[in-house]
Amino acid sequence: MRLVPIVLIISFLLVGSCNNAESVSNNSVKQHTDSTLTMEAIVLGKQEKTTVKQILITEDLDNPEIASNLNKITEQSSQDIIRSQKYDLFWLDLKKVSETDVNIQDIKVGSIIRFKVENEQLDTMPPTITAKEIQIIDSK
C-alpha cells in the first residue's frame, strides 16, 4: 500500500514530461510557410561600381537621426556612411530583380523601398541581402 502513492507520483511525472517533450519537438519542427520575407528600407547610397547592381540601405525607418539628417547623410559617399558605423546598414543586391518590375535607375538615394528578400550573405561588410522583387514606395 505504501508503494501505490509513489507509483502514482512517478506515473504523473512521466506523463507530464512526455507531453512537454512532445510540445518542444513540435515547436522545433514548425517552419515558415512563406519562404520570402518582405522588408522596407531607406536607400542611403549606391555602389560606385557600374557593373554591380547594389544599393546601400538601412531598415531603421524609425530612427529620428536618419529622418532629420537624411539629406546630409545621403550627400556622403557610401563608403563614408559605412565607415561612420552609426546605422544598421545592408547592401541590397538587385541582380535578381527583373527590369520589368522596376527600373533600377529610378531608385534614388533617400527613397523608401519595399523588397522581398531571397537570401542573406553575412560575410560582406555590411552584410548583403539579395532582393527578389523591389517596389519604390516614396521617391525623393
C-alpha positions as CSV (number, residue, x, y, z in Angstrom):
1,M,0.0,0.0,0.0
2,R,2.9,2.4,0.6
3,L,4.1,1.9,-2.9
4,V,0.8,3.0,-4.6
5,P,1.3,6.7,-4.0
6,I,4.9,6.6,-5.1
7,V,3.9,4.8,-8.3
8,L,1.2,7.3,-9.0
9,I,3.6,10.2,-8.5
10,I,6.1,8.7,-10.8
11,S,3.4,8.0,-13.4
12,F,2.2,11.6,-13.3
13,L,5.8,12.9,-13.7
14,L,6.5,10.6,-16.6
15,V,3.3,11.6,-18.4
16,G,3.9,15.2,-17.8
17,S,7.5,15.1,-19.1
18,C,6.4,13.2,-22.2
19,N,3.8,15.8,-23.1
20,N,6.3,18.6,-22.5
21,A,8.9,16.8,-24.8
22,E,6.2,16.5,-27.5
23,S,5.4,20.2,-27.4
24,V,9.1,21.1,-27.6
25,S,9.7,18.8,-30.6
26,N,6.6,20.2,-32.4
27,N,7.8,23.8,-31.9
28,S,11.2,23.0,-33.3
29,V,9.6,21.4,-36.4
30,K,7.5,24.4,-37.3
31,Q,8.7,26.3,-40.4
32,H,7.8,29.4,-42.1
33,T,5.1,28.9,-44.7
34,D,6.3,31.8,-46.8
35,S,10.0,31.4,-47.8
36,T,10.3,35.1,-48.7
37,L,10.4,38.0,-46.3
38,T,9.1,41.4,-47.2
39,M,11.0,44.4,-45.7
40,E,11.1,48.2,-46.0
41,A,14.2,50.3,-46.1
42,I,15.7,53.8,-46.9
43,V,18.2,54.0,-49.7
44,L,21.3,55.7,-48.4
45,G,23.7,55.2,-51.3
46,K,24.6,53.3,-54.4
47,Q,27.5,51.0,-55.2
48,E,30.1,53.1,-57.0
49,K,30.9,50.2,-59.5
50,T,28.7,50.5,-62.5
51,T,28.7,46.7,-63.2
52,V,27.4,45.8,-59.8
53,K,23.8,46.5,-59.0
54,Q,23.8,47.2,-55.3
55,I,22.3,49.9,-53.1
56,L,23.2,50.8,-49.5
57,I,20.1,50.6,-47.3
58,T,19.0,50.8,-43.7
59,E,15.9,49.2,-42.3
60,D,15.8,51.6,-39.4
61,L,12.9,53.7,-40.7
62,D,12.0,55.0,-37.2
63,N,15.4,56.4,-36.4
64,P,14.9,60.1,-35.7
65,E,18.5,60.9,-36.5
66,I,18.2,59.4,-40.0
67,A,14.9,61.2,-40.6
68,S,16.2,64.6,-39.5
69,N,19.6,64.3,-41.3
70,L,18.6,62.3,-44.4
71,N,19.8,65.0,-46.8
72,K,23.1,65.3,-45.1
73,I,23.6,61.6,-44.8
74,T,22.8,60.9,-48.5
75,E,25.3,63.6,-49.6
76,Q,28.1,61.4,-48.3
77,S,29.6,58.6,-50.3
78,S,28.5,55.0,-49.4
79,Q,32.0,54.3,-48.0
80,D,31.8,57.3,-45.7
81,I,28.4,56.2,-44.4
82,I,29.7,52.7,-43.8
83,R,32.8,54.0,-42.1
84,S,30.7,56.1,-39.7
85,Q,29.2,52.8,-38.3
86,K,26.2,54.7,-36.9
87,Y,23.4,52.9,-38.6
88,D,22.3,49.3,-39.2
89,L,23.4,49.0,-42.9
90,F,23.0,46.4,-45.6
91,W,23.9,46.1,-49.2
92,L,20.8,45.3,-51.3
93,D,21.8,43.2,-54.3
94,L,19.5,43.9,-57.2
95,K,20.9,41.4,-59.7
96,K,17.8,39.1,-59.5
97,V,15.3,41.9,-59.7
98,S,13.5,42.0,-63.1
99,E,13.9,45.2,-65.1
100,T,10.2,45.0,-65.9
101,D,9.3,45.2,-62.2
102,V,11.2,48.4,-61.6
103,N,13.8,50.4,-63.4
104,I,16.9,50.4,-61.1
105,Q,17.8,53.9,-62.3
106,D,14.6,55.1,-60.8
107,I,15.7,54.2,-57.3
108,K,17.0,57.4,-55.9
109,V,19.1,57.9,-52.8
110,G,16.7,58.9,-50.0
111,S,13.8,56.8,-51.3
112,I,11.9,54.4,-49.3
113,I,11.6,51.0,-50.8
114,R,9.8,47.7,-50.1
115,F,11.5,44.5,-51.2
116,K,11.3,40.7,-50.9
117,V,14.4,39.0,-49.6
118,E,15.7,35.9,-51.3
119,N,18.8,35.3,-49.2
120,E,21.3,37.0,-47.0
121,Q,25.1,36.9,-47.2
122,L,26.7,37.8,-43.9
123,D,30.4,37.6,-44.9
124,T,30.4,41.0,-46.5
125,M,30.8,44.4,-44.8
126,P,28.0,45.5,-44.4
127,P,26.0,42.2,-44.9
128,T,24.4,41.7,-48.4
129,I,20.8,40.9,-48.9
130,T,19.6,39.7,-52.3
131,A,16.3,41.1,-53.4
132,K,13.9,39.1,-55.4
133,E,11.3,41.9,-56.0
134,I,11.5,45.6,-55.3
135,Q,9.0,48.4,-55.2
136,I,9.6,52.1,-54.7
137,I,7.2,53.5,-52.0
138,D,8.4,57.0,-51.7
139,S,10.8,58.5,-54.2
140,K,12.9,61.6,-53.2
